[in-house]
Amino acid sequence: MKYRTDLAIESVEMYDEERGKSGDIDGVEMEKIQYDEDIKSTRIKIIDPKGEQLLQRPMGNYITLEIEGLVDGDAELKDRAAKALAEELKELIQFHYYLKVLIIGLGNDKVTPDALGPYTVSKVRVTRHWFIIYESDGDEEQACVSGFIPGVMGSTGMETAELIQKAAGIVN
């Protein structure tokens, strides 16, 4: 039985299980980073159509940050986790005057274990409306940031990927 997942790391695990071994996957680059004993990152980069086919997702960068004990963790752990996340984002996003960023809060805000994405977007300082009001095409100090919480198919009846594609088309 083929399962559907939103996480690239789970797609890699399922592909490895299907073929009975782990290791290199054609068209895919993987890097694991251990920030601390309780914080690790897995970067997956799908670089060609072969990788797209094998993992059933489009070319691009996929990052999973795993943090043991974050929910009940102390402020020090949360601070280290925030720094690790900032490092991962720096790798993806190179700041420039015209930078536009769309933050997507994947998950279900009605189910606590799945609410991190929506909760996180609610904490992001969105700025796109300022760029529209002041008719600005860029800024030296801040990016044009939009936030979107698409919900889940079970509550919207729509594929999340389709909603994100539409939102990305509007903000660009």
C-alpha beads as a LAMMPS data file, in Angstrom:
LAMMPS data file: protein, C-alpha beads

172 atoms
171 bonds

1 atom types
1 bond types

-500.0 500.0 xlo xhi
-500.0 500.0 ylo yhi
-500.0 500.0 zlo zhi

Masses

1 110.0

Atoms # bond

1 1 1 0.000 0.000 0.000
2 1 1 1.357 3.433 -0.978
3 1 1 0.894 6.102 1.690
4 1 1 0.649 9.824 1.009
5 1 1 2.760 12.225 3.052
6 1 1 3.495 15.935 3.034
7 1 1 7.038 15.455 4.342
8 1 1 9.942 14.793 1.991
9 1 1 11.827 13.005 4.763
10 1 1 8.952 10.515 5.058
11 1 1 8.978 10.048 1.274
12 1 1 12.674 9.140 1.499
13 1 1 11.977 6.700 4.341
14 1 1 9.129 5.053 2.407
15 1 1 11.268 4.819 -0.746
16 1 1 14.130 3.271 1.267
17 1 1 11.706 0.763 2.823
18 1 1 10.247 -0.067 -0.601
19 1 1 13.662 -0.829 -2.090
20 1 1 14.942 -2.527 1.064
21 1 1 17.963 -0.300 1.632
22 1 1 18.898 3.244 2.506
23 1 1 21.479 5.440 0.899
24 1 1 21.869 7.422 -2.270
25 1 1 18.786 8.137 -4.355
26 1 1 19.187 9.184 -7.995
27 1 1 18.329 12.859 -8.438
28 1 1 18.300 13.561 -4.709
29 1 1 20.926 15.140 -2.457
30 1 1 20.596 14.632 1.290
31 1 1 22.476 16.233 4.137
32 1 1 22.043 15.630 7.863
33 1 1 23.164 18.265 10.346
34 1 1 23.379 17.755 14.104
35 1 1 23.096 21.163 15.786
36 1 1 23.052 19.841 19.346
37 1 1 22.369 16.526 21.046
38 1 1 18.622 17.224 20.765
39 1 1 18.390 19.246 17.529
40 1 1 18.998 17.821 14.072
41 1 1 18.152 18.830 10.540
42 1 1 17.709 16.837 7.368
43 1 1 18.073 18.755 4.118
44 1 1 16.685 17.060 1.035
45 1 1 17.268 18.590 -2.368
46 1 1 15.475 17.103 -5.361
47 1 1 17.655 18.155 -8.276
48 1 1 16.201 16.528 -11.399
49 1 1 13.159 14.772 -12.908
50 1 1 14.446 11.352 -11.759
51 1 1 14.376 12.540 -8.134
52 1 1 10.915 14.016 -8.682
53 1 1 9.664 10.678 -9.968
54 1 1 11.216 8.601 -7.200
55 1 1 10.003 10.785 -4.317
56 1 1 6.766 11.937 -5.974
57 1 1 7.329 15.643 -5.343
58 1 1 8.652 18.601 -7.334
59 1 1 12.279 19.632 -7.561
60 1 1 13.299 21.896 -4.707
61 1 1 14.643 22.088 -1.191
62 1 1 12.935 20.315 1.692
63 1 1 14.095 20.699 5.283
64 1 1 12.968 18.793 8.356
65 1 1 14.086 20.111 11.731
66 1 1 13.715 17.592 14.559
67 1 1 13.860 18.888 18.126
68 1 1 13.525 16.425 20.995
69 1 1 11.552 17.717 23.973
70 1 1 10.593 21.039 22.410
71 1 1 7.016 21.093 23.680
72 1 1 8.010 20.719 27.329
73 1 1 11.488 22.173 26.859
74 1 1 12.923 25.089 28.724
75 1 1 13.635 28.537 27.289
76 1 1 17.243 27.571 26.520
77 1 1 16.144 24.679 24.281
78 1 1 13.609 26.897 22.519
79 1 1 16.308 29.523 21.959
80 1 1 18.669 26.924 20.451
81 1 1 15.822 25.618 18.287
82 1 1 15.070 29.131 17.030
83 1 1 18.746 29.613 16.145
84 1 1 18.820 26.310 14.252
85 1 1 15.704 27.309 12.329
86 1 1 17.246 30.700 11.533
87 1 1 20.345 28.945 10.167
88 1 1 18.214 26.729 7.942
89 1 1 16.270 29.717 6.621
90 1 1 19.492 31.631 5.911
91 1 1 20.586 28.744 3.704
92 1 1 17.361 29.008 1.696
93 1 1 16.745 32.747 1.574
94 1 1 19.332 35.240 0.404
95 1 1 18.159 38.724 1.363
96 1 1 17.989 41.391 -1.349
97 1 1 16.070 44.627 -1.933
98 1 1 13.213 42.977 -3.881
99 1 1 12.817 39.892 -1.663
100 1 1 9.275 38.534 -1.386
101 1 1 8.573 35.734 1.083
102 1 1 5.436 33.646 1.472
103 1 1 5.231 31.834 4.801
104 1 1 2.889 28.830 4.698
105 1 1 1.479 27.433 7.953
106 1 1 0.860 23.777 7.110
107 1 1 -1.207 21.826 9.565
108 1 1 -4.523 21.725 11.332
109 1 1 -4.993 24.429 13.939
110 1 1 -7.860 22.418 15.472
111 1 1 -5.569 19.479 16.384
112 1 1 -2.839 20.380 18.865
113 1 1 -0.110 17.999 17.575
114 1 1 -0.658 19.341 14.039
115 1 1 -1.014 23.046 14.881
116 1 1 2.628 24.168 14.763
117 1 1 2.468 25.533 11.205
118 1 1 -0.629 27.697 11.730
119 1 1 0.633 28.809 15.152
120 1 1 4.015 29.803 13.723
121 1 1 2.510 31.901 10.930
122 1 1 0.385 33.700 13.498
123 1 1 3.659 34.846 15.131
124 1 1 5.341 36.068 11.906
125 1 1 5.432 39.803 11.213
126 1 1 3.820 40.107 7.788
127 1 1 4.719 43.231 5.822
128 1 1 3.177 42.846 2.354
129 1 1 0.321 45.198 3.172
130 1 1 2.855 47.981 3.887
131 1 1 4.472 47.452 0.496
132 1 1 1.034 47.712 -1.139
133 1 1 -0.049 50.793 0.860
134 1 1 3.207 52.649 0.140
135 1 1 3.456 51.292 -3.421
136 1 1 6.987 50.059 -2.748
137 1 1 8.736 47.433 -4.830
138 1 1 11.418 46.726 -2.240
139 1 1 13.196 47.764 0.925
140 1 1 16.777 47.901 2.179
141 1 1 15.941 46.474 5.623
142 1 1 12.967 44.130 5.368
143 1 1 11.416 41.689 2.959
144 1 1 7.879 41.805 1.639
145 1 1 6.407 39.006 3.784
146 1 1 3.014 37.338 3.355
147 1 1 1.533 34.676 5.596
148 1 1 -0.984 32.004 4.617
149 1 1 -2.655 29.271 6.667
150 1 1 -4.388 27.033 4.116
151 1 1 -5.879 24.490 6.516
152 1 1 -6.114 20.808 5.684
153 1 1 -8.101 18.982 3.034
154 1 1 -10.314 17.392 5.691
155 1 1 -11.639 20.802 6.698
156 1 1 -11.410 22.738 3.409
157 1 1 -12.182 20.054 0.822
158 1 1 -9.330 21.439 -1.289
159 1 1 -5.808 20.179 -1.873
160 1 1 -3.373 22.269 0.156
161 1 1 -0.857 22.308 -2.717
162 1 1 -3.449 23.888 -5.036
163 1 1 -4.235 26.597 -2.486
164 1 1 -0.549 27.355 -2.019
165 1 1 0.008 27.589 -5.792
166 1 1 -2.826 30.110 -6.064
167 1 1 -1.516 32.145 -3.116
168 1 1 2.020 32.121 -4.538
169 1 1 0.675 33.405 -7.860
170 1 1 -1.088 36.296 -6.136
171 1 1 1.824 37.479 -3.986
172 1 1 4.354 37.426 -6.844

Bonds

1 1 1 2
2 1 2 3
3 1 3 4
4 1 4 5
5 1 5 6
6 1 6 7
7 1 7 8
8 1 8 9
9 1 9 10
10 1 10 11
11 1 11 12
12 1 12 13
13 1 13 14
14 1 14 15
15 1 15 16
16 1 16 17
17 1 17 18
18 1 18 19
19 1 19 20
20 1 20 21
21 1 21 22
22 1 22 23
23 1 23 24
24 1 24 25
25 1 25 26
26 1 26 27
27 1 27 28
28 1 28 29
29 1 29 30
30 1 30 31
31 1 31 32
32 1 32 33
33 1 33 34
34 1 34 35
35 1 35 36
36 1 36 37
37 1 37 38
38 1 38 39
39 1 39 40
40 1 40 41
41 1 41 42
42 1 42 43
43 1 43 44
44 1 44 45
45 1 45 46
46 1 46 47
47 1 47 48
48 1 48 49
49 1 49 50
50 1 50 51
51 1 51 52
52 1 52 53
53 1 53 54
54 1 54 55
55 1 55 56
56 1 56 57
57 1 57 58
58 1 58 59
59 1 59 60
60 1 60 61
61 1 61 62
62 1 62 63
63 1 63 64
64 1 64 65
65 1 65 66
66 1 66 67
67 1 67 68
68 1 68 69
69 1 69 70
70 1 70 71
71 1 71 72
72 1 72 73
73 1 73 74
74 1 74 75
75 1 75 76
76 1 76 77
77 1 77 78
78 1 78 79
79 1 79 80
80 1 80 81
81 1 81 82
82 1 82 83
83 1 83 84
84 1 84 85
85 1 85 86
86 1 86 87
87 1 87 88
88 1 88 89
89 1 89 90
90 1 90 91
91 1 91 92
92 1 92 93
93 1 93 94
94 1 94 95
95 1 95 96
96 1 96 97
97 1 97 98
98 1 98 99
99 1 99 100
100 1 100 101
101 1 101 102
102 1 102 103
103 1 103 104
104 1 104 105
105 1 105 106
106 1 106 107
107 1 107 108
108 1 108 109
109 1 109 110
110 1 110 111
111 1 111 112
112 1 112 113
113 1 113 114
114 1 114 115
115 1 115 116
116 1 116 117
117 1 117 118
118 1 118 119
119 1 119 120
120 1 120 121
121 1 121 122
122 1 122 123
123 1 123 124
124 1 124 125
125 1 125 126
126 1 126 127
127 1 127 128
128 1 128 129
129 1 129 130
130 1 130 131
131 1 131 132
132 1 132 133
133 1 133 134
134 1 134 135
135 1 135 136
136 1 136 137
137 1 137 138
138 1 138 139
139 1 139 140
140 1 140 141
141 1 141 142
142 1 142 143
143 1 143 144
144 1 144 145
145 1 145 146
146 1 146 147
147 1 147 148
148 1 148 149
149 1 149 150
150 1 150 151
151 1 151 152
152 1 152 153
153 1 153 154
154 1 154 155
155 1 155 156
156 1 156 157
157 1 157 158
158 1 158 159
159 1 159 160
160 1 160 161
161 1 161 162
162 1 162 163
163 1 163 164
164 1 164 165
165 1 165 166
166 1 166 167
167 1 167 168
168 1 168 169
169 1 169 170
170 1 170 171
171 1 171 172
